[in-house]
Amino acid sequence: MSLVRKSFCRNCGATCGVELEIEDNVPVALRGDRDNPVSRGYFCIKGVASLERQQGLGRLPGSLKRTGGELEPIAMDAALDEIAARLKELVDRHGPASVGLWFGTGAFSSSLAISVGKGFASSLGTPQIYTTQTIDQSPKAITALRMGAFKSGKQNIATSDVWLLSAVNPIASHQAGWGSHTMYAPGAALRAEKKRGLKLIVIDPRRTETARLADIHLRPKPGQDVAVNAALLNVILSEGLHDQAFCDRYVGNLDRLREAVARYTPEYAEREAGVPADDLRAAARMFGGARRGATSSGTGSNMAPFANLADHLLECLNVVCGRYRRAGETIINPSILSAGPVGEGVYPPYPIWDHSPKMASHPEAGWACPTEYPANLLADEILHPDGLKALIVVAGNPLMAIPDYTAVRKAFEHIELLVTLDVRMSETAELSDYVLACKTPYERADLALMTDGNSPFPAAQYTEPVFAAPGDALEEWRILHGLARRMGFPITWEFSNYGSPPTGRQMVLDVDDDPDSDELFDFICSHPEAPFSRLKANADAVGLVLADMALPKVLPASPEDMARLDVMPPEVAAEFEQCFATHQRQHLDDGQLLLHSRRLLEAMNSNYLDSETILRRQPVNTLRMHPDDLARRGLQDGQAVAVDSGHAALTTLAEADPTQLPGTVSMHHAWGVGPEKIPVSVLIDKDGMREAHNFVPRMSGIPVTVRRAG
Ligand code: SF4
């Protein structure tokens, strides 16, 4: 008998509502849920491919253990017993810091995996936590830690007059920055906002799907975000378009910022970045002249040289224009699952790297995102004699994601114990000593925490498991709790939504406890109008819209709170000098092109790249080139080409793409090419030019040569 269940997709941060048809515990169809008030039926190609991921595609029917070089089946309980014993022995011999955890893209799609996982690490006593954030998003954290952050958060796009997207393409990625409902049906949502009157500015070398909707599209050379952002600030500050009253109250070192950007005139930026000066002036006036609106950034600028400085300057646009929620304004969506009262004020700068334990391999390195070490240093930490001996990979594929594939592979082959928790085999799982079978999203209960606060009205959703998992598969958090129980320590779990300030709300998962997910969700749901019982009662409906909720207002700052956003701390000023003196004079060798990263609608980092649905549309990770660049080299569309960064080379197929900026090429990150599935990260030198604190190397804007292969 077939039945229809409602749930939500957890393949990316949009959490679109979904309807699944189930026959005899087997999902036979799924579609976007037209009744879902937030996503309203939207569903992308990755959501469609979920069923393949659920039922085929190397789905793990059970857990595996490496025996005599081969991975062989093992029961979950037996695997947990053995892994716990080996971890205990490593901790006894080398201390708790010899054990690390990696949280990948899949972990971000579970509302419990990372927060319980971080509780596992802190309760064990290891600071060795790594996530994908220090690959593609950490400049945002560095900015907040060096500048401080405004407590009430940015304005919402639904109430804005202007929005600036820097190197982010939400129509492909469904990522559009905090407080944005444009992650659901992004094209339609952006078009609707524009119809309402929103002005859209896009900074991106490529004429992306999103850039086609822009009122102003600035196309800098990859890696020139500093010049563009500094020129925008130059115009806004010199023409008095900033919010002086906000700056007087909340901003420190504005004069130093003004001085630092003075030499970045639009004409200077035009010479460096290739963007017409008149367009830069028009964009600055559009952004500064609006009443409300903010900026968001993505991988393009967050992976490029001087990524931290570029992000700092982008946030300075919000700061000098006072583009945060202000006292007295109504909060249209108060993030009912994860936020408390919201007020004006500043979290002061906090250089967490000075206050965290240091890495054995890099005594100068500490946590870069709150409580996370830089991913780019993981390989060194594994190979250091006093470094990591065991790594637990939670729902990720770091072998394909971390820069410098050859170095990472060598480290993963060297480590004493590699354990991967996943729903399917991945390249990392293939190297692991144990692969533990996890439940897929539709097999587990969950809260839509990732999108809490993003819809333009208060809403929340809980889903029950919609069908049973095979065998003894478990949720990631329960596997970690199972290990802790066997090792004999309780997990002190502090609930916080990833990226949000700590809540201070703690729950102890004791060695004798065996709670299910609902008990933890009950603890999370503390809002009086959205208790867990109310969400659970709506689990098979369409989510909970709190249409009758009295919307709160932003509170005024406490008079004692005199903290300020530091827009030009000495360290940033020094980076600015260095950038001006070196990077901005970058010259390419004759014939070199700049390789930049890109996202595909069909993939989420390394996920979905082996799906038949996806491969029918995009079978190969091609090198996208402008037709003129192909012709100049005597190359044809579809021809095999060798791409050489000087650090390493790979071979793939060229694809003519008129949306590329001439002189640039692009590939999707984390996707292997050729029979050995070598990812693009092989081209990156992890020890080359690196950012401060997060040690992000040059992952975009890489000079490469391209020639006919063979
Ligand atoms: S946009 Fe994200 S959440 Fe929505 S269907 Fe696609 S993958 Fe799923």
Residues whose N, C-alpha, C, O or C-beta is under 5 A from the ligand:
A	BS01	SF4	C9 N11 C12 A14 T15 C16 Y42 F43 C44 K46 G47 H174 M183
